[in-house]
Structure formats: C-alpha cells, structure tokens
Amino acid sequence: EAVGTPITAARLEVKLPRIGLYQSWVASMDEGWTRWIFDQNGIPYTRLVDDEIRKGNLSDRFDVIILPDNSAAAITKGSIGRGEGNEGGPPVPPEFKDGLGEKGTAALHTFAETGGTIVTLNRASTVYATKDSTQVKNIVEGVTNRDFYIPGSILEVKVDTSHPIGFGAPTTIPIFFEQSPAFDVRGDARSIANYASDNPLRSGWILGGKYLVGNSALAEEPIGRGRVILFGFRPQYRAQSEVTYKLFFNSLF
C-alpha cells in the first residue's frame, strides 16, 4: 500500500522484480492460475520455456524465476510418467520435449549462485528437495499412500513473521495441501512456515500426520549469493487461497 508521508519505522527497500514464469510443455494448470493472479493484480512477468532457460544468462533478464506446480520429471525431463504421452500419434518435435535437462537446471543454478531467486511451488520443489539434499529434504518422498495420504485438505501452519517472506502474515494460516511435499530443514536453510502438531487438519481428511509435525511447509535454501524458496503447497491454489498470496508475493521480493 502506498503512503502519503515518510516512513520513520524500520523498513526494507524493495524494487519491482523482473519475474520469469516457467511454462513447461507438460501442461500445468498451476502455471495458468499464476498468470491469472498476476494479470489481475497488475504484476508484470515474462513466460519462459525450456529452450530459453537452457540458453543461460538469466540474471541479465530476471531477478526471480518461478517454477509452477508440476512433477520433477515433467520439469527436468518433459515426462508425464506414461511413456512419451503420444503413443500412436505423430512424433513430438524436439523443441517441445525433454524438459529443462541438465543444461537448463545448470542455468538455473548459475542464476541463483549469482544472486537470483528461484521460487518453486508444491511438487516443483522436489526438483531441489531430494533425498540427497543436505539442507532441505522432502520427508514424505517414498512414503506409501497407506502411511501418508492427504489428497486435498486444508491444514494449519505456523508462520515465522520475522522473516521477510512472512512479513504481514498472521502467525497461523490455513494452506491447501494436495499430495504435497513437506521439508526437513537443516544447515543454512531456514523454515518460514511449519507444522506445529501431528493433527494440523482444519478441513478435509488426513492420514499420517506424524510425518508433518515439526517439519516445514515453506523453506528458504541459500545457493551462492541467491536462494531457492520452496513452497510445500500452492499459495495461489485455483486463484482462491488469497490468505497465502502474501507469502507468495513477498517471496518475489
């Protein structure tokens, strides 16, 4: 909100970030929702496809790059998990297949190392939060549906409002969790929102809440001079979850 008089309190200077929004060739509704809320709120952005990211030099054009919700395989390999996805149809042109690949993921890493911010939404966070990560791990990776299953429920998380991403948020907020990751945060990484109990259910159904308690729903992992911000939920779910817009918009700064 704009103010008409000088601010004398403690403050941080922010500038309108140059936003790149990744568009996978494996279709993502989440990417469409993100464009819609940006358009509705007058937030400028540039859509990025695989080949543009693979070319590198991303810091020349962007301050923050968003990876909308999609599986890690869809983002890095262009795979939907069912073969090529066009059995019996014409071959897919090479420019529309294979995902980011090693060259694209390396370009994103360089972007972060040189001061850029990568924001990953929901399943896209598993590109970085793997079992081999030393700082942020997805603690429900490999856990079967018989032990942990939340197919679409509203959960409560506790927010660290002293972190810039948590500025202005209530101390507890509801989030929409749909087969999402949850993070074990270590080292220099920092949790911004976490599950304070093994029964954070506000509405819906939950199995295996014990896997969530004490773990993070939103984390920041430093990479060189930049960072990756990992959302374990979709903060702009169907353009309806307005209470978590603040966390998403703050992350862009």
C-alpha positions in Angstrom: 0.0 0.0 0.0 1.3 3.4 -0.9 1.7 6.0 1.9 1.5 9.8 1.6 4.0 10.6 4.4 7.6 9.4 5.0 8.0 6.2 6.9 10.1 6.5 10.0 9.9 2.9 11.2 12.4 0.1 10.4 12.0 -0.8 6.8 13.5 -2.6 3.8 13.8 -1.1 0.3 12.1 -3.1 -2.4 12.0 -2.7 -6.1 9.6 -4.2 -8.7 11.3 -7.5 -9.5 11.8 -8.8 -13.1 9.8 -12.0 -13.0 10.3 -15.1 -15.2 7.4 -17.6 -15.1 8.4 -21.1 -16.3 6.0 -22.8 -18.8 6.6 -26.5 -19.1 5.5 -28.2 -22.3 3.9 -30.7 -19.9 0.7 -28.7 -19.2 0.3 -27.2 -15.8 -2.9 -25.7 -14.5 -0.9 -24.1 -11.8 1.0 -22.0 -14.4 -2.3 -20.7 -15.7 -3.5 -19.8 -12.2 -0.3 -17.9 -11.6 -0.6 -15.9 -14.8 -4.2 -15.1 -13.9 -3.5 -13.7 -10.5 -0.5 -11.7 -11.9 -2.8 -10.3 -14.6 -5.5 -9.5 -12.1 -3.0 -7.7 -9.8 -1.1 -5.8 -12.4 2.2 -7.8 -11.8 4.4 -7.8 -14.9 6.1 -11.1 -15.9 7.7 -13.0 -18.8 6.9 -16.5 -19.7 9.9 -18.8 -20.1 10.1 -22.1 -21.9 12.8 -24.8 -21.7 14.9 -23.6 -24.6 15.0 -20.0 -23.2 16.3 -21.2 -19.8 18.9 -23.6 -21.4 20.4 -20.6 -23.2 21.5 -19.2 -19.8 22.5 -15.6 -18.9 19.2 -15.5 -16.9 20.4 -12.9 -14.4 20.7 -10.4 -17.3 16.9 -10.5 -17.7 15.4 -11.7 -14.4 15.6 -11.2 -10.6 13.2 -14.2 -9.8 12.1 -17.3 -11.7 9.1 -19.2 -10.7 8.6 -23.0 -11.3 4.9 -23.7 -11.0 3.5 -26.9 -9.6 4.5 -29.9 -11.8 6.3 -33.1 -11.1 10.1 -33.1 -11.1 10.1 -35.4 -14.0 7.9 -33.1 -16.0 10.1 -30.2 -15.4 13.5 -31.8 -15.8 12.7 -34.5 -18.4 9.5 -33.4 -20.0 8.0 -36.7 -18.9 4.4 -37.2 -17.8 5.2 -40.6 -16.4 3.3 -42.6 -19.0 5.8 -43.1 -21.8 6.1 -40.2 -24.2 2.4 -39.4 -23.8 1.6 -39.6 -27.5 1.6 -43.3 -28.2 0.1 -43.9 -31.7 0.4 -40.2 -32.6 2.9 -38.2 -34.5 6.4 -37.7 -33.0 6.9 -34.7 -30.8 9.2 -32.0 -32.3 12.4 -31.9 -30.4 11.9 -28.3 -29.2 8.8 -29.5 -27.2 10.3 -32.4 -25.4 13.0 -33.4 -22.8 12.2 -30.6 -20.3 15.0 -28.4 -18.8 17.6 -31.2 -19.0 21.0 -30.9 -17.4 21.7 -27.7 -19.3 18.6 -26.0 -18.0 19.0 -27.0 -14.4 22.6 -25.9 -14.6 21.5 -22.5 -15.9 19.0 -22.1 -13.0 21.8 -23.0 -10.6 24.1 -20.3 -12.0 21.2 -17.8 -11.9 20.8 -18.5 -8.1 24.5 -18.5 -7.4 24.9 -15.0 -8.9 22.1 -13.6 -6.7 18.8 -14.7 -8.3 15.8 -16.1 -6.6 14.1 -19.4 -7.7 10.5 -19.9 -6.3 9.2 -23.5 -6.5 5.6 -24.2 -6.0 4.4 -27.5 -4.4 5.7 -30.6 -6.4 8.1 -28.4 -8.3 10.0 -28.1 -5.0 11.0 -31.7 -5.4 13.4 -30.7 -8.1 15.6 -29.4 -5.2 14.3 -31.1 -2.1 15.5 -34.6 -2.8 16.7 -37.4 -0.6 20.3 -36.5 -1.5 19.9 -32.8 -0.4 21.9 -31.8 2.6 19.8 -28.8 3.6 16.1 -29.3 2.5 14.7 -32.8 2.1 11.2 -33.9 1.2 10.5 -36.1 4.2 7.5 -37.8 2.6 9.4 -38.9 -0.5 8.9 -42.6 -0.9 6.3 -42.9 1.9 3.4 -45.0 0.6 -0.2 -43.8 0.4 -1.1 -46.4 3.1 1.1 -44.5 5.6 0.7 -40.9 4.4 -2.2 -39.6 2.3 -3.7 -36.1 2.1 -5.5 -35.9 -1.3 -6.7 -32.4 -0.8 -7.3 -30.8 2.6 -6.8 -27.5 4.5 -4.1 -27.7 7.1 -2.8 -25.1 9.5 0.8 -23.9 9.6 2.7 -21.6 11.9 4.5 -18.7 10.2 7.8 -17.1 11.1 6.7 -13.5 10.8 10.2 -12.2 11.5 11.3 -13.5 8.1 10.7 -11.1 5.1 8.5 -13.7 3.4 6.4 -13.9 6.5 6.1 -10.1 6.9 2.5 -9.0 7.4 1.1 -12.6 7.7 -0.9 -13.9 10.7 1.2 -16.2 13.0 -1.0 -19.1 11.9 -2.6 -19.6 8.5 -4.5 -22.2 6.5 -2.9 -23.8 3.4 -4.2 -26.2 0.8 -2.3 -29.4 0.9 -2.7 -31.9 -2.0 -0.2 -34.7 -2.1 2.4 -32.1 -1.4 6.0 -32.3 -0.1 7.0 -31.5 3.5 10.5 -30.4 4.4 13.2 -31.4 6.8 15.3 -28.2 7.1 18.9 -28.3 8.1 22.2 -26.4 7.8 22.0 -22.8 6.5 18.4 -23.3 5.2 15.6 -21.8 7.1 12.0 -22.8 7.7 9.4 -20.0 7.2 6.3 -21.9 8.0 6.0 -25.2 9.8 3.5 -27.8 11.1 3.2 -27.3 14.9 1.3 -30.5 15.6 0.6 -34.0 14.2 -3.0 -33.0 13.5 -3.0 -29.7 11.7 -6.2 -30.5 9.9 -8.7 -27.6 9.5 -10.9 -29.2 6.9 -10.9 -32.4 4.9 -9.0 -35.7 5.6 -5.5 -36.7 6.8 -3.6 -39.9 7.2 -0.1 -39.9 8.6 0.0 -36.5 10.3 3.0 -37.8 12.3 5.2 -37.2 9.2 4.4 -33.5 9.3 4.8 -32.4 12.9 7.9 -30.2 13.4 8.6 -30.1 9.6 8.4 -27.2 7.2 5.7 -26.2 4.7 7.8 -23.3 3.4 11.6 -23.1 3.4 14.5 -21.0 2.0 17.7 -22.6 0.9 20.7 -20.4 0.1 22.6 -21.1 -3.2 25.6 -18.9 -3.6 24.5 -15.3 -3.4 20.9 -16.2 -4.2 18.3 -18.7 -2.9 15.6 -21.1 -3.7 12.3 -20.6 -1.9 10.4 -23.9 -1.6 6.7 -23.9 -1.1 5.3 -27.3 0.1 1.8 -26.2 -1.1 0.3 -24.0 -3.8 0.0 -20.5 -2.3 -2.2 -19.3 -5.2 -4.4 -22.5 -5.4 -7.1 -22.0 -8.1 -6.7 -18.3 -7.5 -8.8 -18.8 -4.4 -6.4 -19.1 -1.5 -5.9 -15.4 -1.0 -4.6 -15.6 2.6 -1.4 -17.1 1.2 -0.9 -14.7 -1.6 1.1 -12.6 0.8 3.7 -15.3 1.3 4.0 -15.8 -2.5 4.2 -12.1 -3.3 6.7 -11.5 -0.6 8.9 -14.2 -2.0 9.1 -12.4 -5.3 11.0 -9.5 -3.5 
